[in-house]
């Protein structure tokens, strides 16, 4: 039985919006592909029961709307084709190989657990994440950047208490616990993300992770490390909340900013009492690690 494979060019500025739209259209899976010398693209898989003509028309119409806003789109290269069941499963799984991140992490999907070459003892720890509707598999520059800076932060503050804002699959909070954090609170406004984070936490044996539906405004208390892999405008809007939630001398790890936009975020957070410690740029995305100044 065939599925539909919809291939959509996706430059950095339009990728997140297009991904969300494809899920809203009923995608069974969405894969973001980036490779040296190849333009980034999304591959989305749909049931054969849906109209290929309607799907293609809907995506091109949405691309036209994004183009009117000044975002980079390439509607002419968007295409749809049938894909057999076996090919769909293979295409989906091959897009998520095991990936070494930083000095100590290996991120892999559950179908490779037990078959992938195990990390050398004492060198890397495995984080098993099910790709799905929630964002965060370790294969995107925003997530990888946060993981690398999180590892740096935990090297300085082992056994830290941690808050993960906009947790998605829970990958950052789970990785933190695997790297030695004492507790992790993972919050998101998307019920699918909270459910995914709970499933992934159980899969990784992370009983110290609590995932719940909430915004930063709903959280009380202060944390040694606060993580947030969000877009630039969200970081700017949450600057005061970050200052409230990060304990004195604590650390803030942020991702999801296009390279060049992070300077605005760093400046806004400096006004809120944070000093920049390190910056990492991957695949056109920037991540920041900042310290809360001592009172």
C-alpha positions in Angstrom: 0.0 0.0 0.0 1.6 3.3 -1.0 2.1 6.4 1.0 2.6 9.9 -0.3 6.1 11.5 0.1 5.9 15.3 0.0 9.3 17.0 -0.5 9.5 20.7 0.4 12.6 22.9 0.2 13.0 24.5 3.6 15.5 27.4 4.1 16.2 28.1 7.8 13.8 31.0 8.1 10.8 29.0 6.9 11.6 25.5 8.2 9.8 25.6 11.5 6.7 27.2 10.1 6.6 24.6 7.2 7.2 21.7 9.6 4.3 22.8 11.8 2.0 23.2 8.8 2.9 19.7 7.5 1.9 18.2 10.9 -1.4 20.2 10.8 -2.1 18.7 7.3 -1.9 15.2 8.9 1.6 14.1 8.2 2.6 10.7 9.6 6.2 11.8 9.9 8.3 14.8 9.0 12.1 14.5 8.4 14.4 17.5 8.1 17.4 16.8 5.9 20.5 18.9 5.7 23.8 17.9 4.0 26.9 19.8 2.8 26.3 21.2 -0.7 22.6 20.2 -0.7 19.8 22.7 0.0 17.9 21.8 3.2 14.5 20.2 2.7 11.6 18.6 4.5 10.2 15.2 3.6 6.7 14.5 4.9 4.8 11.3 4.7 1.0 11.1 4.3 -1.6 8.3 4.1 -2.5 7.3 0.6 -6.1 8.1 1.5 -5.4 11.8 1.2 -5.5 13.6 -2.1 -2.0 14.3 -3.4 -3.3 17.2 -5.5 -4.9 18.8 -2.4 -1.8 18.3 -0.3 0.4 19.9 -2.9 -1.9 22.8 -3.5 -2.2 23.4 0.3 1.5 23.5 0.8 2.2 25.7 -2.2 -0.5 28.1 -1.0 1.1 28.2 2.5 4.5 28.8 0.9 3.0 31.7 -1.0 1.8 33.2 2.3 5.3 32.8 3.8 6.8 34.4 0.7 4.5 37.4 1.1 6.0 37.8 4.6 9.5 37.9 3.2 10.5 34.4 4.2 12.6 32.2 1.8 10.4 29.6 -0.1 10.7 27.6 -3.3 7.2 26.5 -4.2 8.2 25.4 -7.7 10.5 22.7 -6.3 7.9 21.3 -4.0 6.7 17.9 -5.2 4.8 14.8 -4.2 5.2 11.2 -5.2 4.0 7.7 -4.1 6.1 5.7 -1.8 5.6 2.0 -0.9 5.0 1.0 2.7 8.5 -0.6 3.1 10.2 2.4 1.5 8.4 4.8 3.8 9.6 2.9 6.9 13.1 2.7 5.6 13.2 6.4 4.6 11.9 7.4 8.0 14.3 5.3 10.0 17.4 6.0 7.8 16.9 9.7 8.6 17.7 9.1 12.3 21.0 7.4 12.6 22.8 7.2 16.0 24.6 10.5 16.5 27.5 11.4 18.9 27.1 14.8 20.4 29.6 16.7 22.5 32.1 14.6 24.5 29.8 12.3 26.3 26.4 11.8 24.6 25.1 9.4 21.9 21.6 10.0 20.7 19.8 7.2 18.9 16.2 6.1 18.0 14.7 3.0 19.7 15.0 0.8 16.7 18.8 1.1 16.9 18.9 0.4 20.7 20.8 -2.9 21.1 22.0 -3.0 17.5 24.1 0.1 17.4 27.7 -0.2 18.5 27.6 0.5 22.2 29.5 3.6 23.4 32.8 2.9 25.2 32.3 2.5 28.9 32.9 5.8 30.7 33.1 7.8 27.5 29.5 8.2 26.2 26.0 7.7 27.6 23.1 6.8 25.3 19.9 8.9 25.1 17.2 7.0 23.3 14.6 9.3 21.7 11.5 8.3 19.6 11.1 10.7 16.7 7.5 11.9 16.4 5.3 14.9 16.6 7.4 16.6 19.3 10.5 18.5 18.3 14.0 17.3 19.4 15.9 14.3 18.1 19.5 15.6 18.4 19.8 15.8 14.6 19.0 19.5 14.3 21.6 22.3 15.0 19.4 23.9 17.6 19.1 20.7 19.7 22.7 19.7 19.2 23.9 23.2 20.2 21.9 23.0 23.5 23.2 19.6 24.3 26.8 20.6 23.9 26.4 23.7 26.1 24.3 21.7 28.6 27.2 19.3 29.0 29.5 22.3 29.7 27.1 23.7 32.3 26.8 20.3 34.1 30.5 19.9 34.2 30.6 23.0 36.4 27.4 22.2 38.4 27.0 18.5 38.9 23.8 17.2 40.6 22.0 20.4 39.5 18.3 21.0 39.6 17.1 21.7 36.1 14.1 23.3 34.3 13.5 22.5 30.6 11.2 25.1 29.0 9.5 23.9 25.8 10.7 20.3 26.3 9.5 18.7 23.0 10.6 15.1 23.1 12.3 15.7 26.5 15.7 15.1 25.0 17.5 18.0 26.8 16.0 17.1 30.2 16.8 13.4 29.7 20.3 14.1 28.6 20.8 16.3 31.7 19.8 13.5 34.0 22.1 11.0 32.1 24.9 13.5 32.6 24.4 13.8 36.3 21.6 16.4 37.0 19.7 15.5 40.2 16.2 16.5 39.1 14.6 17.8 35.9 11.2 19.5 35.4 10.2 19.5 31.8 7.3 21.8 30.7 5.5 22.4 27.4 2.3 23.9 26.2 1.7 21.0 23.7 0.1 17.9 25.2 1.7 15.7 22.5 5.1 17.0 23.7 4.4 16.3 27.3 3.2 12.8 26.4 6.3 12.2 24.3 8.7 13.4 27.0 7.1 11.1 29.6 7.4 8.1 27.2 11.0 8.9 26.4 11.8 9.5 30.1 10.5 6.0 31.0 12.4 4.5 28.0 15.6 6.0 29.4 15.0 5.1 33.0 14.8 8.7 34.1 12.5 8.6 37.1 13.8 12.0 38.3 12.1 13.7 35.3 8.7 15.3 35.8 6.9 16.4 32.6 3.8 18.6 32.8 1.7 20.9 30.7 2.7 24.4 31.8 4.3 27.7 30.8 7.2 29.4 32.7 4.7 31.7 34.4 3.2 28.6 36.0 6.5 27.4 37.6 7.6 28.4 41.1 11.0 28.0 42.6 14.5 28.5 41.3 16.8 26.2 39.4 20.6 25.8 39.0 20.2 25.4 35.2 17.3 26.5 33.0 17.2 25.2 29.4 15.0 26.7 26.6 15.2 25.7 22.9 12.8 28.3 21.5 12.7 30.9 18.8 14.3 34.3 19.3 11.0 36.2 19.9 10.1 33.8 22.7 13.5 34.3 24.5 13.0 38.1 24.3 9.5 37.8 25.8 10.7 35.4 28.6 13.8 37.4 29.7 12.1 38.4 33.0 10.9 34.9 33.6 14.4 33.5 33.1 15.7 36.0 35.7 13.0 34.8 38.1 13.7 31.1 37.6 17.5 30.9 37.5 19.0 30.8 40.9 21.8 33.1 42.0 25.0 32.0 40.2 22.9 29.6 38.1 23.1 29.0 34.3 20.9 29.6 31.4 21.2 27.5 28.2 19.3 28.8 25.1 18.9 27.5 21.6 16.7 28.1 18.6 18.1 31.5 17.4 19.2 32.1 13.9 22.9 33.1 13.8 23.0 36.9 14.2 19.7 37.1 16.2 21.4 35.8 19.3 23.1 39.1 19.9 19.7 40.7 20.5 18.9 38.0 23.0 22.2 38.3 24.8 21.7 42.1 25.1 18.2 41.7 26.5 19.4 39.1 29.0 22.3 41.3 30.1 19.7 43.9 31.1 18.0 41.1 33.1 21.1 40.2 35.0 22.8 37.6 32.9 26.4 37.5 31.5 27.3 35.5 28.4 29.7 32.6 28.9 29.8 30.8 25.6 28.2 30.7 22.1 28.0 27.9 19.7 26.9 28.1 16.0 25.8 25.0 14.1 24.0 24.8 10.7 23.1 28.5 10.8 21.6 28.3 14.4 23.1 29.8 17.5 23.0 28.6 21.1 24.1 30.5 24.2 25.2 29.7 27.7 24.8 32.5 30.2 25.4 33.0 34.0 23.0 34.7 36.4 25.1 37.3 38.2 25.5 37.0 41.9 23.3 39.5 43.8 
